[in-house]
Amino acid sequence: MNKAFIFFLAKIAIIAIIAYFLLNNLNIDHVRQALKNVSWQTICFCFVLFWTQGFLMSKRWQKIVSAKYDAPPIQTMWRLNLISFFVNQVFPGSIGGDVYRGIILKKFNIPTYWAVTTVLMERFYGITGFCILVFLCLPFEWQTMNQTYLGSIVVLSMGGVAGLIAVILTISRLPFKLPKQADYIINFSNDLWDIIHQTKNNAQILAYSTLSTIVYALAPYLLALDMGLNITYPQLLVAMIISSIVETIPVSFAGWGVREGALVAIFATYGISKEHSLSLSLMHGVIFLLATTPGLFLWIFEKKDLIMGKQAD
């Protein structure tokens, strides 16, 4: 029995355990009613918000690429991101699309190292945007979160992320030489400092990161309002950020199940029922999945162009 098959069975087992936790003593009628309360206007607006978030992330990526090389036009960056979102719905975890973006970006005369680095750096700035908003929200919601284990989770998570950011920023400034295995991280740190020193460009990247995170949490917040959930925007923002990090763990298919389990556990600290939490997560997940479907057709055309290009060579 090969490792890939064992890993596949392990994922099935994990999904089964999460499904049991989610479905045990679940009131289906309450789930159905919560879903019915969502208006078509809200659903349509959520599609608009998703595509807006994709545009903001594309602008962020474009600014990062342009720090050293001429970046493709925004239409191209947005198209690659939309394909990436779709690929993330096909592969386990949420990193398959990043691999795709790095490979395709090389077509636009971007060296392999910088193509890969910009994708990772775009993720880095995305996490930084998460942290900025969480720190801004904490003063408004700390009293609520501090009464449960969620406060400790948020503090430990933000401390861990802040520590990781500090390590990345300082590793290229150490007074002693590190092993050769650390060369890529050191180069990444130097490149990051180069962007930071481009003050205007760095400020725009951070602005796009913050705005894209605000838009990211706005869609589920509007769905929650339609469902009648007693939750504030800062509370939902913290929950979505934590769940989005958890769903990148490649133990399920495109984060399904893991994301729902995380939201149910977090929303329970806000006094929100499992039925409402699950309804919100499923509705948001389905809208996200449908909103990425244009990426399928763009991917097909992209693959055809690649095949035609190889044949021409």
Phi, psi and omega in degrees: 000118184282167185294324181298319181290322178297317179297320178298315178297323179296320179295319178300318180296317180296316179298320180296319179295315180295319180298319178297316179299319183284322187269344181295124180058029179278132177271101184298325180298322179292323177295314180298318181293320179297319179292323179294333183287346181281125182279157178294329178297318179294318180299314180297320180293328177296323175299315179299318180296319179298312181293328176295317177300318178299321178295316180296320178293325179293320177296320178298313180296319179299318179296323179293314180299318184289353178296335181230333184224165176290119182278150174299161179297160185299328179299321180291316180298318180295321179297315179296323178293320180296320175296319180300317178300319179293315180301324179296339177276350183260320184267154176300148182071204180222043183236352181301321180294329179294320177299316180299314182301317180297322181290313185289328182299334179297337179295341185257038176060034175256124179304151183304315182301313184288327177298314179292316184296320181295326177294314178294322180292326177295322174295318180301312179292329176297315177296322178298320176298320175303311183298317180303313182289323179297315179297325178289329183276333186306316181300331182277334187240003186298322181299321179290312184289329183290345179279352180229178178291347181298323179301316179295320179298316181296314181298314180295319181296311181294324177295319178296316180294316178299321177295319178297316179299318180297319179297314181298320182287329186262346187295332178273359182248009181289145183281000180232160184275134179265164178301157183301332180299340182268006185301317183295317180296322179295317178296321177300316180298317179297319178296322179296318178295324177300319179289319180301322180289342172275080193308310183295314180297316180296319179297321179293321179297315179296323179295315178296324179297315181293315181295319181295326178290320177301314180294323181303318183273347183290323181299306178296332178294318178294322176296319180296322178296318178297324181281352178081024180285138178272082184215144179267163179298314178301321178298315181292324179300313179298317180297316182292323179295315180296315182294325180292329176287317181297321185289348176284347177292120187284060179245005177214185181264111179056026176082357181295138182092306178296315179298315181295319179297319180295316181293321178299316180294318181289314182295336178298329179288342177267001181081021180263136185291159177300321182298315180290320179298314181294320179299315180297314182296317180294316180298314179295319180295318180293317178299317178299316180298314180293324181292339180271352184301328174302333177296332178298311182292322176296323178295317180299314180294323179296317180294322178296319179296321179295317180295316180298320180296319179295320180294324179294324178293000000 
